[in-house]
Amino acid sequence: MRYHNPSLKFECADLAENGAYKRIASALESRGFKKHSLDFINLGVVIDVGQCNRDDDPYVTAKKSVEVCRNQFLLMLDFLKPGGSCMWIHSGSHLDTYLFYLNWLNRMFERLRVTNTLVPSRSPVYTIAENFIPGDSDAALKIRVS
């Protein structure tokens, strides 16, 4: 990946590795980003057929997909501020894990919108999650009671 502006910097992390979110969180904090301060987070990593480091073993691919999602969601929980939003991209070919995570996200956000990519050759499903409700907020407690 290259940026046109040389002043823009980036670092690489393998989100399929257990605990990768800790390294990313540390890098964000070293650049001045505080926890629970971001308005929007793009959770844009999808493991799907044909992508790099994909294994032919479907169980290995599924394990990587779960670990990628875990790392992404841990970053979201650490850095998204109350009322913030995120976009999450997941492979439509892994519908079972998608529905599991969608149910989980539904408990933490006021509104979810789901759309496909509109490109016939691709399978990602886009979920826009709006108005983050942290676990200890009044809004979250109200949702738990109802």
Secondary structure, DSSP 8 states (H G I E B T S, - for coil): ---SSTT-------TTSTTHHHHHHHHHHHTT--TT-EEEEEE-----TTSTT--SSHHHHHHHHHHHHHHHHHHHHHHEEEEEEEEEEEETT-HHHHHHHHHHHHTTEEEEEEEE-S-TT--EEEEEEEEE--TTSHHHHHHHH-
